[in-house]
């Protein structure tokens, strides 16, 4: 394989870590020191390199780094969680691979965009990073040969639901030797029977959210929905225990929890109740034989699903996960992999420096306790590591570099404007002739 793609990929990842107001082919190429964006565009679209093999390298680096950080800090007994979830990106028009009108959580409404399923590796009290991704493509795009060709979809690409994409990602992770205590996910994945059977067939434990309408058979042999099971448990306050789901940014996250046995000794229903609103959340749990299935362990696992949202936030705000101004399927996947690499580097570095940089004062133990004279400092986060790298990677531009890019942008915009005007002129002429 030619070395140029790997060298350009290194420049791309370095540029992602710099504090750019917007990350696209132009700004990344300019930051990388290229004379024009052609090399960056070629890296994403036409260069020969195995995208998912590169993702495997990123996965092995992130998992090995977080495991070693846990070992050095004496937290090797912490849970290893795989958190599966999807994130969206707004896209205009109809030419981008996988784009369609759908509900996008990033904007909180139905809009034009694309969706990618991600797997996050979480090492309890150590760190977390993105280790797998697959873009969801609507079936209509795959079955339309013209649209499929224009979007750059692989010829052998088959339609996969989000649950099936989660299976594909987990298959690759397991093949790379990734070991998980539990896989966690929301209702999209908890209601996927195929995913649950896939995990149970590999003796992989899971704690998956399910809706209130999810039906299961309790130990007494009665088949109920989760809502009905919770109603039964609510009658007996002794079945509920107030426990923390883990430490958040504002302290412990306290909820009331109840555990209901099912007809299967390896399956349990874990119910979480909000202490103020009474809102219920249901987790369908599977623990393989030979592993403890205690309530404490399941609550810890359920509380470790939130880092996936933090990685989405870091990926978008710090590294431009949602700023890929590309449209082809391969280019979107490659941008995602390079963002994952930048995030993994910062996540592993933060994990190694966690204990050495944590100088926070002890948490308060009574309401009226006066503040400490020195509050100390929180440990270095992924965002702070990224800012430190940005300061190291930002170097003065060579003489004339900024002027060359200014001229290139103006010339390119003039050329684009001319072509747009010609296209509009041809369209207006056609409309006049038809009328």
C-alpha positions as CSV (number, residue, x, y, z in Angstrom):
1,X,0.0,0.0,0.0
2,X,1.2,3.5,-0.8
3,X,2.3,5.5,2.2
4,X,0.7,8.8,1.0
5,X,-2.8,8.0,2.4
6,X,-1.5,7.1,5.8
7,X,0.6,10.3,5.9
8,X,-2.4,12.4,4.8
9,X,-4.6,10.6,7.3
10,X,-2.2,11.7,10.1
11,X,-2.3,15.3,8.9
12,X,-6.1,15.0,8.8
13,X,-6.3,13.7,12.4
14,X,-3.9,16.4,13.6
15,X,-6.1,19.1,11.9
16,X,-9.2,17.7,13.6
17,X,-7.6,18.3,17.0
18,X,-7.0,22.0,16.2
19,X,-9.5,24.6,17.3
20,X,-11.1,25.3,13.9
21,X,-14.3,27.2,13.7
22,X,-15.6,24.8,11.1
23,X,-14.1,21.5,9.8
24,X,-14.4,20.7,6.2
25,X,-12.1,19.8,3.3
26,X,-10.9,23.3,2.8
27,X,-10.2,24.3,6.5
28,X,-8.6,20.9,7.2
29,X,-6.4,21.0,4.2
30,X,-5.4,24.6,5.0
31,X,-4.5,23.6,8.6
32,X,-2.6,20.6,7.3
33,X,-0.4,22.9,5.2
34,X,-1.6,21.7,1.8
35,X,-1.7,24.1,-1.1
36,X,-5.3,23.1,-2.0
37,X,-7.9,20.7,-0.7
38,X,-7.5,18.0,-3.4
39,X,-5.3,15.8,-1.2
40,X,-7.9,15.8,1.6
41,X,-10.7,15.2,-0.8
42,X,-8.9,12.3,-2.4
43,X,-8.1,10.8,1.0
44,X,-11.8,10.6,1.8
45,X,-13.2,9.6,-1.6
46,X,-10.7,8.0,-4.0
47,X,-7.5,6.9,-2.1
48,X,-7.1,3.1,-1.7
49,X,-7.3,2.2,2.0
50,X,-9.5,-0.2,4.0
51,X,-11.8,2.0,6.1
52,X,-13.0,-0.7,8.4
53,X,-9.6,-2.2,8.9
54,X,-8.5,1.2,10.0
55,X,-11.5,1.3,12.4
56,X,-10.2,-2.0,13.8
57,X,-6.8,-0.4,14.5
58,X,-8.5,2.5,16.3
59,X,-10.7,0.0,18.3
60,X,-7.7,-2.0,19.4
61,X,-5.8,1.1,20.4
62,X,-8.7,2.5,22.4
63,X,-9.5,-0.7,24.2
64,X,-5.9,-1.6,25.0
65,X,-5.2,1.9,26.2
66,X,-8.2,2.2,28.5
67,X,-7.6,-1.3,29.9
68,X,-4.0,-0.4,30.7
69,X,-5.0,2.8,32.3
70,X,-7.5,0.8,34.5
71,X,-4.7,-1.6,35.4
72,X,-2.3,1.1,36.4
73,X,-4.9,2.9,38.5
74,X,-5.9,-0.2,40.3
75,X,-9.4,-0.3,38.8
76,X,-9.0,-3.5,36.8
77,X,-12.2,-4.9,38.5
78,X,-14.3,-2.1,37.1
79,X,-17.0,-3.1,34.7
80,X,-16.4,-3.2,30.9
81,X,-19.4,-1.9,29.2
82,X,-20.3,-1.6,25.5
83,X,-22.8,1.2,25.0
84,X,-24.7,1.1,21.7
85,X,-26.5,4.2,20.3
86,X,-27.0,6.2,17.2
87,X,-26.4,9.9,16.4
88,X,-27.6,12.1,13.6
89,X,-26.2,14.8,11.3
90,X,-28.2,17.4,9.4
91,X,-27.7,17.2,5.6
92,X,-29.3,19.3,3.0
93,X,-30.6,18.1,-0.4
94,X,-31.1,14.5,-1.4
95,X,-27.7,13.5,-2.8
96,X,-26.0,12.4,0.4
97,X,-25.8,8.6,1.1
98,X,-28.5,7.7,3.6
99,X,-30.2,11.1,3.8
100,X,-33.9,11.3,4.3
101,X,-36.4,13.2,6.4
102,X,-36.5,11.7,9.8
103,X,-36.5,12.7,13.5
104,X,-33.0,14.0,14.4
105,X,-32.2,14.1,18.1
106,X,-29.4,16.7,17.4
107,X,-32.1,19.3,16.4
108,X,-35.1,17.8,18.2
109,X,-37.4,17.7,15.2
110,X,-38.0,16.0,11.9
111,X,-35.4,17.2,9.4
112,X,-33.2,16.1,6.5
113,X,-30.2,14.1,7.8
114,X,-28.2,10.9,8.1
115,X,-27.9,8.5,11.1
116,X,-24.9,6.4,12.2
117,X,-24.9,3.6,14.8
118,X,-21.9,3.7,17.2
119,X,-20.4,1.4,19.8
120,X,-18.6,3.0,22.8
121,X,-16.2,1.1,25.1
122,X,-16.6,2.2,28.7
123,X,-14.2,1.3,31.4
124,X,-15.8,2.1,34.7
125,X,-14.2,5.0,36.6
126,X,-11.4,5.1,33.9
127,X,-12.6,6.4,30.5
128,X,-14.5,5.7,27.3
129,X,-14.2,6.1,23.6
130,X,-15.9,5.3,20.3
131,X,-14.8,1.9,18.9
132,X,-17.2,1.0,16.1
133,X,-19.6,2.7,13.7
134,X,-21.9,1.8,10.8
135,X,-24.1,4.3,8.8
136,X,-27.8,3.4,8.5
137,X,-28.9,3.4,4.9
138,X,-32.7,3.3,4.0
139,X,-33.8,0.4,1.9
140,X,-35.1,2.7,-0.8
141,X,-31.5,3.9,-1.5
142,X,-30.1,0.4,-1.7
143,X,-32.8,-1.0,-4.0
144,X,-32.6,2.0,-6.4
145,X,-29.6,1.3,-8.7
146,X,-29.3,4.9,-10.0
147,X,-29.4,6.5,-6.5
148,X,-27.1,3.8,-5.1
149,X,-24.5,4.5,-7.8
150,X,-24.7,8.3,-7.3
151,X,-24.3,7.9,-3.5
152,X,-21.3,5.5,-3.8
153,X,-23.0,2.6,-2.0
154,X,-21.1,-0.7,-2.2
155,X,-22.5,-3.2,-4.7
156,X,-22.9,-5.8,-2.0
157,X,-24.5,-3.5,0.6
158,X,-27.7,-5.0,2.1
159,X,-30.4,-3.2,4.1
160,X,-29.8,-3.6,7.9
161,X,-31.9,-2.3,10.7
162,X,-30.2,-0.4,13.5
163,X,-30.3,-3.5,15.7
164,X,-28.7,-5.5,12.9
165,X,-26.0,-2.9,12.5
166,X,-25.4,-3.2,16.2
167,X,-24.9,-6.9,15.6
168,X,-22.4,-6.2,12.8
169,X,-20.4,-3.8,15.0
170,X,-20.3,-6.2,17.9
171,X,-19.2,-9.1,15.7
172,X,-16.2,-7.1,14.6
173,X,-15.4,-6.0,18.2
174,X,-15.7,-9.6,19.5
175,X,-13.4,-10.8,16.6
176,X,-10.8,-8.2,17.8
177,X,-10.9,-9.7,21.3
178,X,-13.0,-7.0,22.9
179,X,-14.5,-8.4,26.2
180,X,-17.6,-6.8,27.7
181,X,-19.4,-7.5,30.9
182,X,-22.6,-6.1,29.5
183,X,-23.9,-4.4,26.4
184,X,-26.2,-1.5,27.1
185,X,-28.6,0.3,24.8
186,X,-32.0,2.1,24.6
187,X,-35.4,0.8,23.4
188,X,-34.3,0.7,19.8
189,X,-32.0,-2.1,20.6
190,X,-33.8,-3.7,23.5
191,X,-36.8,-4.4,21.4
192,X,-34.7,-6.1,18.7
193,X,-35.2,-9.8,19.3
194,X,-32.6,-10.7,16.8
195,X,-29.9,-8.7,18.7
196,X,-30.9,-10.2,22.0
197,X,-30.7,-13.7,20.6
198,X,-27.4,-12.9,18.9
199,X,-25.9,-11.7,22.3
200,X,-27.3,-14.7,24.2
201,X,-25.9,-17.1,21.6
202,X,-22.4,-15.7,22.4
203,X,-23.0,-15.7,26.2
204,X,-22.8,-11.9,26.2
205,X,-24.6,-10.2,29.0
206,X,-26.8,-7.2,28.3
207,X,-28.8,-4.5,30.1
208,X,-31.1,-3.1,27.4
209,X,-33.9,-0.5,27.8
210,X,-37.3,-1.7,26.8
211,X,-40.6,0.1,26.5
212,X,-43.5,-0.2,29.0
213,X,-45.4,-2.3,26.5
214,X,-42.6,-5.0,26.4
215,X,-44.1,-8.3,27.4
216,X,-42.3,-10.9,29.6
217,X,-43.1,-13.9,31.7
218,X,-42.5,-13.5,35.4
219,X,-41.2,-16.2,37.8
220,X,-44.8,-16.9,38.8
221,X,-45.6,-17.9,35.2
222,X,-47.7,-14.8,34.5
223,X,-47.1,-13.0,31.3
224,X,-47.4,-9.2,31.8
225,X,-46.2,-6.0,30.2
226,X,-43.4,-4.1,32.0
227,X,-46.0,-1.4,33.1
228,X,-48.2,-4.1,34.7
229,X,-45.2,-5.6,36.5
230,X,-44.2,-2.2,37.8
231,X,-47.8,-1.7,39.1
232,X,-47.5,-4.9,41.1
233,X,-44.2,-3.9,42.6
234,X,-45.4,-0.4,43.5
235,X,-47.9,-2.0,45.9
236,X,-45.0,-3.2,48.1
237,X,-42.5,-0.4,49.0
238,X,-40.2,-3.0,50.5
239,X,-39.3,-4.1,47.0
240,X,-37.8,-0.7,46.1
241,X,-34.3,0.4,47.0
242,X,-32.8,3.9,46.6
243,X,-29.4,3.6,45.0
244,X,-27.1,5.7,42.9
245,X,-26.8,5.1,39.2
246,X,-23.3,6.6,39.3
247,X,-21.6,9.9,39.7
248,X,-22.7,12.7,37.3
249,X,-21.4,16.2,36.9
250,X,-23.6,17.4,39.8
251,X,-23.0,14.4,42.1
252,X,-24.7,11.1,42.7
253,X,-27.7,10.2,40.5
254,X,-30.2,8.7,43.0
255,X,-33.1,6.6,41.8
256,X,-35.4,4.0,43.3
257,X,-34.8,0.5,41.9
258,X,-36.7,-2.8,41.9
259,X,-35.7,-6.1,40.5
260,X,-38.3,-8.7,39.2
261,X,-37.4,-12.3,38.4
262,X,-38.7,-13.9,35.2
263,X,-39.4,-17.4,34.2
264,X,-35.8,-17.7,33.0
265,X,-33.2,-17.7,35.8
266,X,-30.7,-15.7,33.6
267,X,-33.2,-13.0,32.7
268,X,-34.3,-10.2,35.1
269,X,-36.4,-7.0,34.8
270,X,-34.7,-4.0,36.4
271,X,-37.0,-1.1,37.0
272,X,-35.8,2.5,37.7
273,X,-38.1,5.1,39.2
274,X,-37.4,8.8,39.4
275,X,-37.6,10.0,43.0
276,X,-39.4,13.3,42.2
277,X,-41.5,12.6,39.1
278,X,-42.1,8.9,39.5
279,X,-41.2,8.3,35.9
280,X,-40.3,4.7,35.2
281,X,-37.6,3.1,33.0
282,X,-37.4,-0.6,32.3
283,X,-34.2,-2.6,31.6
284,X,-34.4,-6.2,30.4
285,X,-31.2,-7.9,31.6
286,X,-29.4,-11.1,30.7
287,X,-26.5,-12.5,32.7
288,X,-24.7,-15.6,31.4
289,X,-24.1,-18.6,33.7
290,X,-21.1,-18.3,36.0
291,X,-21.4,-14.6,36.3
292,X,-23.0,-12.7,39.2
293,X,-26.5,-11.2,38.5
294,X,-26.8,-9.0,41.6
295,X,-28.9,-5.9,41.7
296,X,-25.9,-3.8,42.4
297,X,-24.0,-5.1,39.4
298,X,-27.0,-4.5,37.1
299,X,-27.5,-0.9,38.4
300,X,-23.9,-0.1,37.8
301,X,-24.2,-1.4,34.2
302,X,-27.4,0.5,33.6
303,X,-25.7,3.7,34.9
304,X,-22.8,3.3,32.5
305,X,-24.8,3.9,29.3
306,X,-24.6,7.7,29.5
307,X,-20.9,8.0,28.3
308,X,-22.1,7.3,24.8
309,X,-23.8,10.7,24.8
310,X,-20.7,12.4,26.1
311,X,-18.6,10.8,23.3
312,X,-21.1,12.1,20.8
313,X,-20.8,15.6,22.3
314,X,-17.0,15.5,22.3
315,X,-16.9,14.0,18.8
316,X,-19.1,16.8,17.4
317,X,-18.0,19.8,19.4
318,X,-14.2,19.0,19.6
319,X,-13.5,17.0,16.4
320,X,-16.3,17.8,13.9
321,X,-18.0,14.4,13.8
322,X,-21.1,16.1,12.4
323,X,-19.2,18.5,10.1
324,X,-18.3,16.1,7.3
325,X,-19.1,18.1,4.1
326,X,-19.0,14.9,2.0
327,X,-21.8,13.0,0.4
328,X,-20.5,9.6,-0.7
329,X,-20.9,6.6,1.6
330,X,-17.2,5.8,1.7
331,X,-16.2,9.4,2.4
332,X,-18.6,9.7,5.3
333,X,-17.3,6.4,6.8
334,X,-13.7,7.6,6.5
335,X,-14.3,10.9,8.1
336,X,-16.0,9.0,11.0
337,X,-13.0,6.7,11.4
338,X,-10.6,9.6,11.5
339,X,-12.7,11.5,14.1
340,X,-12.8,8.3,16.2
341,X,-9.0,8.1,16.0
342,X,-8.6,11.7,17.2
343,X,-11.1,11.1,20.0
344,X,-9.4,7.8,21.1
345,X,-6.0,9.5,21.4
346,X,-7.5,12.2,23.7
347,X,-9.6,9.6,25.6
348,X,-6.7,7.3,26.4
349,X,-4.4,10.2,27.3
350,X,-7.1,11.6,29.7
351,X,-7.5,8.1,31.2
352,X,-3.8,7.8,32.0
353,X,-3.7,11.3,33.5
354,X,-7.0,11.0,35.5
355,X,-5.5,10.3,38.9
356,X,-2.4,12.4,38.4
357,X,-4.4,15.6,37.6
358,X,-7.4,15.1,40.0
359,X,-6.8,17.6,42.9
360,X,-10.4,18.2,43.8
361,X,-11.3,18.9,47.4
362,X,-13.4,16.2,49.2
363,X,-17.1,16.4,48.5
364,X,-19.3,18.1,51.1
365,X,-20.9,15.9,53.7
366,X,-23.5,18.3,55.2
367,X,-25.7,21.0,53.8
368,X,-24.3,24.0,55.7
369,X,-20.6,23.0,55.2
370,X,-18.5,26.1,54.2
371,X,-16.5,25.9,51.0
372,X,-12.9,24.7,51.1
373,X,-10.1,27.3,50.9
374,X,-8.8,25.6,47.8
375,X,-11.3,23.6,45.7
376,X,-8.5,22.0,43.6
377,X,-9.0,21.0,40.0
378,X,-10.9,18.3,38.2
379,X,-8.9,15.8,36.2
380,X,-8.0,16.6,32.6
381,X,-10.9,15.8,30.3
382,X,-11.0,14.9,26.6
383,X,-11.8,18.4,25.7
384,X,-8.9,19.8,27.7
385,X,-6.5,17.3,26.3
386,X,-7.7,18.3,22.8
387,X,-7.0,22.0,23.6
388,X,-3.5,21.1,24.8
389,X,-2.9,19.2,21.5
390,X,-4.2,22.1,19.5
391,X,-1.7,24.4,21.2
392,X,1.1,22.1,20.3
393,X,-0.1,21.4,16.7
394,X,-0.8,25.0,15.8
395,X,2.3,26.4,14.2
396,X,2.9,29.6,12.2
397,X,2.0,29.3,8.5
398,X,4.9,29.5,6.0
399,X,5.2,32.8,4.1
400,X,2.5,33.2,1.6
401,X,0.4,30.2,2.8
402,X,-2.6,32.3,3.9
403,X,-2.5,34.4,0.7
404,X,-2.4,31.3,-1.5
405,X,-5.5,29.9,0.3
406,X,-7.3,33.3,0.1
407,X,-6.7,33.3,-3.7
408,X,-7.7,29.7,-4.1
409,X,-11.0,30.2,-2.2
410,X,-11.9,33.3,-4.2
411,X,-11.0,31.6,-7.5
412,X,-13.0,28.5,-6.6
413,X,-16.0,30.5,-5.5
414,X,-15.9,32.5,-8.7
415,X,-15.8,29.3,-10.8
416,X,-18.7,27.8,-8.7
417,X,-20.8,31.0,-9.1
418,X,-20.2,30.9,-12.9
419,X,-21.4,27.3,-13.2
420,X,-24.4,28.0,-10.9
421,X,-25.4,30.9,-13.1
422,X,-25.0,28.9,-16.3
423,X,-27.2,26.1,-14.8
424,X,-29.8,28.6,-13.8
425,X,-29.7,30.3,-17.2
426,X,-30.2,26.9,-18.9
427,X,-33.1,26.1,-16.6
428,X,-34.8,29.4,-17.2
429,X,-34.3,29.1,-21.0
430,X,-35.9,25.6,-20.9
431,X,-38.9,26.9,-18.9
432,X,-39.4,29.8,-21.4
433,X,-39.4,27.3,-24.3
434,X,-41.9,25.0,-22.5
435,X,-44.2,27.8,-21.7
